[in-house]
Amino acid sequence: MTLYQLLFEPFVEFGFMRRALVACLALALGAGPVGVLLMLRRMSLVGDAMSHAVLPGAALGFMVAGLSLPAMGIGGMLAGLLVAGLAGLVSRFTSQREDASFASFYLISLAAGVLIVSLHGSSVDLLHVLFGTILAIDAMALYLVAGIATLSLVVLAVIYRPLALECFDPGFLRAVGGRGSLYHLLFLLLVVLNLVAGFQALGTLMAVGLMMLPATAARFWANSLPGLMAVASLIASLSGLVGLVLSYHLGCASGPAIVLTAGGCYLLSLLFGRLGLYRRLRPRPHLTH
């Protein structure tokens, strides 16, 4: 097998592979920086909870329009925003922490979504909703993913400084009169939007995979916030490309192949990254006079 047949032929020969690759690249550009901020804010598991919270909205969209990715995406976005809003209200007006309220609402949402799909569809439909249909992305869904990525980059550029301050020194942001709650809500909106974009490609169960795995892998290569965001987007893009190529040649599901590739990048980064275990554990030469 030549290099052309291995890497380029699937995308040259088949339009659905090109659309899947463009979707992965767009998702990497938007979800990579958002994943880094989630990691730095110690909200990684909140991102996972939010990815499941979109399921009932996606299921209702499926009931209304069938396997229409835009309809399911809009429904998922509304459900995710509702869960984020309810969790925020509970944590604001009660003594319960935000992560606990997120966990409670996401479990309710996940169960409700699975029940809706199982009552009004087949097991195949449920698998499509849970694990995604990246190879079936059409032009409308591709525009939605690209639009979310563009909006995410623009919003992050506008509120970059207060978000960075809130990550590293929220006390200082409050002291200078920064509107931390507003930026927090805007950030949660970006998380929901990028999870909806990830749902288009990877389903509700793995939508967070291409957001968090590249972000955690980037931590072993870079220290600065811009460096982390750039490396996370690069790893996410590479994972999408390699995962699609592997799924094409091995005949396996594309979504899990992409997420497993991102997981492989994380493990390699953990072991051999600039800040990984190998560099930390290898014996250092002693200075000699």
C-alpha positions in Angstrom: 0.0 0.0 0.0 1.4 3.3 -1.1 1.3 6.5 1.0 -1.3 7.9 -1.3 -3.5 4.9 -0.9 -3.1 5.0 2.9 -3.7 8.7 3.6 -5.1 10.5 0.6 -7.2 8.0 -1.4 -10.1 7.8 1.1 -10.6 11.6 0.9 -10.1 11.9 -2.8 -12.4 9.1 -3.7 -15.3 9.7 -1.3 -17.2 12.9 -0.6 -18.5 11.7 2.8 -14.9 11.1 4.0 -14.0 14.7 3.0 -17.1 16.1 4.9 -16.2 14.0 7.9 -12.6 15.3 7.8 -13.7 19.0 7.5 -16.1 18.4 10.5 -13.3 17.0 12.6 -11.0 19.9 11.7 -13.7 22.5 12.5 -14.5 20.7 15.8 -10.9 20.6 16.7 -10.5 24.4 16.3 -13.5 25.2 18.5 -13.4 22.4 21.1 -9.7 22.3 21.7 -9.4 25.8 23.4 -12.7 25.2 25.2 -11.4 21.9 26.6 -8.2 23.6 27.8 -10.2 26.1 29.8 -12.4 23.4 31.2 -9.3 21.5 32.3 -7.7 24.6 33.9 -11.0 25.4 35.7 -11.2 21.9 37.1 -14.5 21.3 35.2 -13.5 18.4 33.1 -16.2 16.1 34.5 -18.7 18.9 34.2 -18.0 18.8 30.4 -18.7 15.1 30.4 -22.0 15.6 32.3 -23.0 18.3 29.8 -22.3 16.0 26.9 -24.9 13.6 28.3 -27.4 16.4 29.1 -28.0 17.1 25.4 -29.5 13.7 24.9 -33.2 14.4 25.6 -33.2 17.4 23.3 -31.5 15.3 20.6 -34.1 12.6 21.1 -37.0 15.0 20.8 -35.4 16.4 17.6 -35.1 12.8 16.3 -38.8 12.2 17.1 -39.8 15.4 15.2 -37.5 15.2 12.1 -36.0 11.7 12.1 -32.3 11.3 11.8 -31.8 15.0 10.9 -28.5 16.2 12.5 -29.5 19.9 12.5 -32.8 19.2 14.2 -31.1 16.9 16.7 -28.4 19.5 17.2 -30.8 22.3 17.9 -32.8 20.1 20.4 -29.5 19.1 22.1 -28.4 22.7 22.4 -31.7 23.7 24.1 -31.5 20.8 26.4 -27.9 21.5 27.3 -28.6 25.2 28.0 -31.6 24.2 30.2 -29.5 21.8 32.3 -26.7 24.4 32.6 -29.2 27.1 33.7 -30.9 24.8 36.2 -27.6 23.7 37.7 -26.5 27.2 38.0 -29.7 28.3 39.7 -29.5 25.5 42.2 -25.9 26.2 43.1 -26.7 29.9 43.4 -29.7 29.7 45.6 -28.9 26.6 47.7 -25.9 25.2 49.5 -25.3 22.5 46.9 -22.1 22.8 44.8 -22.3 23.3 41.0 -20.7 20.0 40.2 -23.2 18.1 42.3 -26.2 19.8 40.7 -24.7 19.2 37.2 -24.4 15.5 38.1 -28.0 15.3 39.3 -29.5 17.0 36.2 -27.3 15.1 33.7 -28.3 11.8 35.1 -32.0 12.8 34.8 -31.4 14.0 31.3 -29.5 10.9 30.2 -32.2 8.6 31.5 -34.9 10.6 29.9 -33.2 10.8 26.6 -32.6 7.0 26.4 -36.2 6.4 27.4 -37.5 8.7 24.7 -35.4 7.1 21.9 -36.2 3.6 23.1 -39.9 4.3 23.1 -40.1 5.9 19.7 -37.3 4.3 17.8 -35.2 1.2 17.4 -32.0 0.0 18.9 -30.2 1.2 15.7 -31.6 4.7 16.2 -30.4 4.7 19.8 -26.9 3.7 18.7 -26.9 6.6 16.1 -27.9 9.1 18.9 -25.4 7.7 21.4 -22.4 7.1 19.2 -22.8 9.6 16.4 -22.9 9.3 12.6 -19.9 11.3 11.4 -19.8 9.6 8.0 -23.4 10.7 7.5 -22.8 14.4 8.1 -24.5 16.5 5.4 -23.9 20.0 4.2 -26.3 21.5 6.7 -24.7 19.8 9.7 -21.3 20.8 8.4 -22.3 24.4 8.2 -23.6 24.1 11.8 -20.3 22.6 13.1 -18.3 25.2 11.2 -20.5 28.1 12.5 -20.1 26.9 16.1 -16.3 26.7 15.7 -16.2 30.2 14.3 -18.4 31.6 17.0 -16.4 29.9 19.7 -13.1 31.4 18.4 -14.6 34.9 18.1 -16.1 34.8 21.6 -13.0 33.4 23.2 -10.9 36.2 21.6 -13.3 38.8 23.0 -13.4 37.5 26.6 -10.0 35.8 26.7 -8.5 38.0 29.4 -11.3 37.7 32.0 -11.6 34.0 31.3 -7.9 33.5 31.9 -8.1 35.6 35.1 -11.0 33.6 36.3 -9.0 30.4 35.7 -5.9 31.4 37.6 -7.0 34.1 40.0 -10.8 34.4 40.4 -10.3 36.4 43.7 -8.4 39.2 41.8 -11.2 39.3 39.2 -13.8 39.8 41.9 -11.6 42.4 43.7 -11.3 44.6 40.6 -15.1 44.4 39.9 -15.0 41.9 37.1 -18.3 40.3 36.1 -17.2 36.8 36.7 -20.7 35.4 36.7 -21.4 36.8 33.2 -18.2 35.3 31.8 -18.9 32.0 33.5 -22.3 31.9 31.8 -20.8 32.8 28.4 -18.2 30.1 28.9 -20.9 27.5 29.7 -22.7 28.5 26.6 -19.6 27.8 24.5 -19.2 24.4 26.2 -22.8 23.5 25.3 -22.4 24.7 21.7 -19.2 22.8 21.2 -20.8 19.7 22.7 -23.6 20.1 20.2 -21.1 20.3 17.4 -19.3 17.2 18.8 -22.7 15.4 19.1 -23.1 15.9 15.3 -19.9 13.8 14.8 -19.4 11.5 17.8 -22.8 11.2 19.5 -23.7 12.2 23.0 -21.6 9.6 24.8 -18.3 10.6 23.1 -18.9 14.2 22.2 -16.6 15.3 25.0 -13.8 13.0 23.8 -12.4 15.3 21.2 -12.7 18.2 23.6 -11.0 16.8 26.8 -8.5 14.2 25.6 -6.5 16.6 23.4 -6.6 19.3 26.2 -5.2 16.9 28.8 -2.6 15.6 26.3 -1.5 19.2 25.6 -0.7 19.7 29.3 2.4 17.5 28.8 3.7 19.7 25.9 3.0 23.3 26.8 2.9 25.6 29.8 1.3 28.9 28.5 -2.4 29.2 27.9 -2.0 30.1 24.1 0.4 27.2 23.7 -2.0 24.8 25.4 -4.9 25.9 23.1 -2.7 25.5 20.0 -1.4 22.1 20.9 -4.9 20.9 21.9 -6.3 21.9 18.5 -3.4 20.3 16.7 -3.8 17.0 18.6 -7.6 17.0 18.0 -7.1 17.6 14.3 -4.5 14.9 14.0 -6.8 12.5 16.0 -9.7 13.2 13.5 -7.5 12.5 10.5 -5.8 9.4 11.8 -9.1 8.0 13.3 -10.9 8.4 10.0 -8.1 6.7 8.1 -8.0 3.8 10.5 -11.8 3.4 10.4 -11.7 3.4 6.6 -9.0 0.8 6.2 -10.0 -1.4 9.2 -13.7 -1.2 8.6 -14.5 -0.1 12.1 -16.8 2.7 13.5 -15.4 6.1 12.9 -16.4 7.9 16.1 -14.7 5.4 18.5 -11.7 5.3 16.2 -11.3 9.0 16.5 -11.7 9.1 20.3 -9.3 6.1 20.7 -6.8 7.9 18.6 -7.1 10.9 20.8 -6.7 8.6 23.8 -3.5 7.2 22.2 -2.2 10.7 21.8 -2.9 11.3 25.5 -1.0 8.2 26.6 2.0 9.0 24.3 2.0 12.5 25.7 1.8 11.2 29.3 4.8 9.0 28.7 7.0 10.9 26.3 5.8 14.5 26.4 8.1 17.4 27.2 6.6 17.3 30.8 5.8 13.6 30.7 6.8 10.7 32.9 9.9 9.7 30.9 11.5 13.2 31.3 10.6 13.3 35.0 11.7 9.7 35.9 14.9 9.3 33.8 18.1 9.6 35.7 19.8 12.9 35.2 23.6 13.0 34.7 25.6 14.4 37.6 27.8 17.4 37.1 31.5 16.7 37.0 34.3 19.1 37.6 
